[in-house]
Amino acid sequence: MLISNAYAQAADAAAPAAQSGLASFLPLILMFVVLWLLMIRPQMKRAKEHKAMIEAIGKGDEVVTGGGIAGKVTDVGENFVQVEIAANTVVAVQKQTITTVLPKGTLKTI
């Protein structure tokens, strides 16, 4: 015969003991720490920066919305801002959709 039989080994007193509770959870804890450092923490930082930018928007700022509309802020409300996108064309935009505040004078160069 070409294949030999496999036999189970007898239990030996020198066999390693079962892992402790903490050691079995160590890989899970390590994965959570890596997830926190690489994904959750940077996302929280970006959200905090965006909130600060939204709160700092004032009349006369030049902004770009999430839809790509660029314009000048003419009025700031609690949840909405009025953005002038062309001469005598004003649209109401939710504050949270504003993605970027442009430097002054940028719209004239576009």
Rosetta constraint file for C-alpha pairs under 8 A:
AtomPair CA 11 CA 15 HARMONIC 7.41 0.50
AtomPair CA 19 CA 23 HARMONIC 6.19 0.50
AtomPair CA 19 CA 24 HARMONIC 6.38 0.50
AtomPair CA 20 CA 24 HARMONIC 6.47 0.50
AtomPair CA 21 CA 25 HARMONIC 6.63 0.50
AtomPair CA 22 CA 26 HARMONIC 6.13 0.50
AtomPair CA 23 CA 27 HARMONIC 7.98 0.50
AtomPair CA 25 CA 29 HARMONIC 6.21 0.50
AtomPair CA 26 CA 30 HARMONIC 6.03 0.50
AtomPair CA 27 CA 31 HARMONIC 6.13 0.50
AtomPair CA 28 CA 32 HARMONIC 6.33 0.50
AtomPair CA 29 CA 33 HARMONIC 6.31 0.50
AtomPair CA 30 CA 34 HARMONIC 6.31 0.50
AtomPair CA 31 CA 35 HARMONIC 6.11 0.50
AtomPair CA 32 CA 36 HARMONIC 6.07 0.50
AtomPair CA 33 CA 37 HARMONIC 6.22 0.50
AtomPair CA 34 CA 38 HARMONIC 6.01 0.50
AtomPair CA 35 CA 39 HARMONIC 5.58 0.50
AtomPair CA 35 CA 40 HARMONIC 6.71 0.50
AtomPair CA 36 CA 40 HARMONIC 4.86 0.50
AtomPair CA 36 CA 41 HARMONIC 5.78 0.50
AtomPair CA 37 CA 41 HARMONIC 5.68 0.50
AtomPair CA 37 CA 42 HARMONIC 7.49 0.50
AtomPair CA 38 CA 42 HARMONIC 6.89 0.50
AtomPair CA 39 CA 43 HARMONIC 6.29 0.50
AtomPair CA 40 CA 44 HARMONIC 6.21 0.50
AtomPair CA 41 CA 45 HARMONIC 6.27 0.50
AtomPair CA 42 CA 46 HARMONIC 6.24 0.50
AtomPair CA 43 CA 47 HARMONIC 6.20 0.50
AtomPair CA 44 CA 48 HARMONIC 6.16 0.50
AtomPair CA 45 CA 49 HARMONIC 6.26 0.50
AtomPair CA 46 CA 50 HARMONIC 6.12 0.50
AtomPair CA 47 CA 51 HARMONIC 6.16 0.50
AtomPair CA 48 CA 52 HARMONIC 6.29 0.50
AtomPair CA 49 CA 53 HARMONIC 6.20 0.50
AtomPair CA 50 CA 54 HARMONIC 6.15 0.50
AtomPair CA 50 CA 99 HARMONIC 7.75 0.50
AtomPair CA 51 CA 55 HARMONIC 6.23 0.50
AtomPair CA 52 CA 56 HARMONIC 6.24 0.50
AtomPair CA 53 CA 57 HARMONIC 6.51 0.50
AtomPair CA 53 CA 101 HARMONIC 7.73 0.50
AtomPair CA 54 CA 95 HARMONIC 6.45 0.50
AtomPair CA 54 CA 96 HARMONIC 7.06 0.50
AtomPair CA 54 CA 98 HARMONIC 7.43 0.50
AtomPair CA 57 CA 61 HARMONIC 6.63 0.50
AtomPair CA 57 CA 76 HARMONIC 7.79 0.50
AtomPair CA 57 CA 101 HARMONIC 7.85 0.50
AtomPair CA 58 CA 73 HARMONIC 7.07 0.50
AtomPair CA 58 CA 75 HARMONIC 7.74 0.50
AtomPair CA 58 CA 76 HARMONIC 6.52 0.50
AtomPair CA 59 CA 73 HARMONIC 5.24 0.50
AtomPair CA 59 CA 74 HARMONIC 5.30 0.50
AtomPair CA 59 CA 75 HARMONIC 5.67 0.50
AtomPair CA 59 CA 76 HARMONIC 6.52 0.50
AtomPair CA 60 CA 72 HARMONIC 5.93 0.50
AtomPair CA 60 CA 73 HARMONIC 5.19 0.50
AtomPair CA 60 CA 74 HARMONIC 6.10 0.50
AtomPair CA 61 CA 72 HARMONIC 5.73 0.50
AtomPair CA 61 CA 73 HARMONIC 5.43 0.50
AtomPair CA 61 CA 101 HARMONIC 6.95 0.50
AtomPair CA 61 CA 102 HARMONIC 7.41 0.50
AtomPair CA 61 CA 104 HARMONIC 7.00 0.50
AtomPair CA 62 CA 70 HARMONIC 7.26 0.50
AtomPair CA 62 CA 71 HARMONIC 5.66 0.50
AtomPair CA 62 CA 72 HARMONIC 4.39 0.50
AtomPair CA 62 CA 73 HARMONIC 6.22 0.50
AtomPair CA 62 CA 101 HARMONIC 5.88 0.50
AtomPair CA 62 CA 102 HARMONIC 5.24 0.50
AtomPair CA 62 CA 103 HARMONIC 6.93 0.50
AtomPair CA 62 CA 104 HARMONIC 6.50 0.50
AtomPair CA 62 CA 105 HARMONIC 7.98 0.50
AtomPair CA 62 CA 106 HARMONIC 7.56 0.50
AtomPair CA 62 CA 107 HARMONIC 7.23 0.50
AtomPair CA 63 CA 70 HARMONIC 5.70 0.50
AtomPair CA 63 CA 71 HARMONIC 5.68 0.50
AtomPair CA 63 CA 72 HARMONIC 6.24 0.50
AtomPair CA 63 CA 73 HARMONIC 7.18 0.50
AtomPair CA 63 CA 98 HARMONIC 6.78 0.50
AtomPair CA 63 CA 99 HARMONIC 7.61 0.50
AtomPair CA 63 CA 100 HARMONIC 5.65 0.50
AtomPair CA 63 CA 101 HARMONIC 4.43 0.50
AtomPair CA 63 CA 102 HARMONIC 5.48 0.50
AtomPair CA 64 CA 68 HARMONIC 5.94 0.50
AtomPair CA 64 CA 69 HARMONIC 5.51 0.50
AtomPair CA 64 CA 70 HARMONIC 4.35 0.50
AtomPair CA 64 CA 71 HARMONIC 6.63 0.50
AtomPair CA 64 CA 98 HARMONIC 5.91 0.50
AtomPair CA 64 CA 99 HARMONIC 5.96 0.50
AtomPair CA 64 CA 100 HARMONIC 5.23 0.50
AtomPair CA 64 CA 101 HARMONIC 6.50 0.50
AtomPair CA 64 CA 102 HARMONIC 7.32 0.50
AtomPair CA 65 CA 69 HARMONIC 5.31 0.50
AtomPair CA 65 CA 70 HARMONIC 6.54 0.50
AtomPair CA 65 CA 93 HARMONIC 8.00 0.50
AtomPair CA 65 CA 97 HARMONIC 5.49 0.50
AtomPair CA 65 CA 98 HARMONIC 4.17 0.50
AtomPair CA 65 CA 99 HARMONIC 5.38 0.50
AtomPair CA 65 CA 100 HARMONIC 7.03 0.50
AtomPair CA 66 CA 97 HARMONIC 5.21 0.50
AtomPair CA 66 CA 98 HARMONIC 5.84 0.50
AtomPair CA 66 CA 99 HARMONIC 5.64 0.50
AtomPair CA 67 CA 97 HARMONIC 7.95 0.50
AtomPair CA 69 CA 85 HARMONIC 7.35 0.50
AtomPair CA 70 CA 85 HARMONIC 6.36 0.50
AtomPair CA 70 CA 107 HARMONIC 7.54 0.50
AtomPair CA 71 CA 83 HARMONIC 5.62 0.50
AtomPair CA 71 CA 84 HARMONIC 5.30 0.50
AtomPair CA 71 CA 85 HARMONIC 4.40 0.50
AtomPair CA 71 CA 86 HARMONIC 7.48 0.50
AtomPair CA 71 CA 107 HARMONIC 7.19 0.50
AtomPair CA 72 CA 83 HARMONIC 5.31 0.50
AtomPair CA 72 CA 84 HARMONIC 5.15 0.50
AtomPair CA 72 CA 85 HARMONIC 6.66 0.50
AtomPair CA 73 CA 81 HARMONIC 6.71 0.50
AtomPair CA 73 CA 82 HARMONIC 5.76 0.50
AtomPair CA 73 CA 83 HARMONIC 4.45 0.50
AtomPair CA 73 CA 84 HARMONIC 6.27 0.50
AtomPair CA 74 CA 81 HARMONIC 7.53 0.50
AtomPair CA 74 CA 82 HARMONIC 5.44 0.50
AtomPair CA 74 CA 83 HARMONIC 5.75 0.50
AtomPair CA 74 CA 84 HARMONIC 6.47 0.50
AtomPair CA 75 CA 81 HARMONIC 5.68 0.50
AtomPair CA 75 CA 82 HARMONIC 4.99 0.50
AtomPair CA 75 CA 83 HARMONIC 7.39 0.50
AtomPair CA 76 CA 80 HARMONIC 6.55 0.50
AtomPair CA 76 CA 81 HARMONIC 4.49 0.50
AtomPair CA 76 CA 82 HARMONIC 6.43 0.50
AtomPair CA 77 CA 81 HARMONIC 5.59 0.50
AtomPair CA 79 CA 94 HARMONIC 5.92 0.50
AtomPair CA 79 CA 95 HARMONIC 5.78 0.50
AtomPair CA 80 CA 92 HARMONIC 6.26 0.50
AtomPair CA 80 CA 93 HARMONIC 5.42 0.50
AtomPair CA 80 CA 94 HARMONIC 4.38 0.50
AtomPair CA 80 CA 95 HARMONIC 5.28 0.50
AtomPair CA 81 CA 92 HARMONIC 5.69 0.50
AtomPair CA 81 CA 93 HARMONIC 5.39 0.50
AtomPair CA 81 CA 94 HARMONIC 6.32 0.50
AtomPair CA 81 CA 95 HARMONIC 6.18 0.50
AtomPair CA 82 CA 90 HARMONIC 6.25 0.50
AtomPair CA 82 CA 91 HARMONIC 5.60 0.50
AtomPair CA 82 CA 92 HARMONIC 4.57 0.50
AtomPair CA 82 CA 93 HARMONIC 6.28 0.50
AtomPair CA 83 CA 90 HARMONIC 5.41 0.50
AtomPair CA 83 CA 91 HARMONIC 5.33 0.50
AtomPair CA 83 CA 92 HARMONIC 6.26 0.50
AtomPair CA 83 CA 93 HARMONIC 6.93 0.50
AtomPair CA 84 CA 88 HARMONIC 7.22 0.50
AtomPair CA 84 CA 89 HARMONIC 5.62 0.50
AtomPair CA 84 CA 90 HARMONIC 4.23 0.50
AtomPair CA 84 CA 91 HARMONIC 6.39 0.50
AtomPair CA 85 CA 89 HARMONIC 5.91 0.50
AtomPair CA 85 CA 90 HARMONIC 6.16 0.50
AtomPair CA 85 CA 91 HARMONIC 7.34 0.50
AtomPair CA 86 CA 90 HARMONIC 7.37 0.50
AtomPair CA 93 CA 97 HARMONIC 7.16 0.50
AtomPair CA 93 CA 98 HARMONIC 7.96 0.50
AtomPair CA 94 CA 98 HARMONIC 7.41 0.50
AtomPair CA 102 CA 106 HARMONIC 6.52 0.50
AtomPair CA 105 CA 109 HARMONIC 7.05 0.50
AtomPair CA 106 CA 110 HARMONIC 6.70 0.50
